[in-house]
Amino acid sequence: MKRKKIFVVFGTRPEAIKLAPVILEFKKNKKFLTKVCVTAQHREMLDQVLKLFSIKPDYDLNIMTKNQSLDILTAKIITKLTDIFLKDRPDLVVVQGDTTTTFTAALAAYYLKIDVAHVEAGLRSGDRFNPFPEEINRILTSAIARFHFAPTKLAKSNLIRMGIKENSIIVSGNTVIDSLLQVVEKLSYNKKDLKWYRYFLENYKLDLKNGKKNILVTGHRRESFGEGFKNICKGIKKIADKYDDIQIIYPVHLNPNVQKPVKEYLSKNTNIYLLPPMEYEPFVYLLSKSYLVLTDSGGVQEEAPSLGIPVLVMRKTTERIEGIYSGNCKLVGTDANKIFFETNKVLSSKKIYYKMSKANNPYGDGLASKRIVEFFINNY
């Protein structure tokens, strides 16, 4: 029997994290010939994840250049992917999430009448400019895909409302939980834990075992650039000024729109640690040592609840509304006073903290990748 040729296409660090367990599951099965194609929409951060999960791409487009606009990025990806698809003729193209790579890979496959499977399908914020351009990317990818792997029942209902046939939707859970739990298991060995503890202490004078509460911050969304990001920084500074018995840890994105306000507002507080962007394993270590998370990241909204860590979401809207409904997460926007007020509530009330930390995680059990591959074993 001829093996089905599966192409997994991705370009950013979050896509790599969420597709790594899917790739590894596909490669276990001899029914499939699995190939990996990266666009390198994120170069350095992508390579770190590939190394962590021991994944070697069959194709590397290496398309990213400095200050590249979305239209140029889209044109480059679709042109180069079309050449590869014509040469190698995959039966199925697997994409994940809502990046420019996701949409353009799906479109390139569609033009050649190649089946598309969309992992993490059905997320919606209801605002086409928040997040930008991700909301439209995922809607367009849903219109193209043949198979839709929704992380939750709510995501499935979003797809059905869009007119997607129910028999093409599989509720799989979110694959990010698969990756997270695999890395947490690695960190559970004493040598790993000691390695990263020493790394942060020696390189950043950050003691993660001194009994202080750690607040982990991540922030990089382009819709917050400008006043929104200034307000986020002002809110974080107010927290640091009030609580000298906490440590605020912020791995700062390299984008100048993030770097400039962060350094302006947050560089003088001795209890704020501004770190460079972290590889996934040390980031998970930081997350596991955190008391509370402030973020505008999509993935962190899913990861932190799996470790029982409350999340305050510094965005106007979120497509991961399940965390809000379950009580793991709370939407606080980009207003400095609200960020401070809501953080203060969680820090000062054990009852509020306990309720958020003990809420049921709605995003999965670590078996999403197995469900996805088993579907294709049985149905493709």
Disulfide bonds with the S-S distance in Angstrom:
none
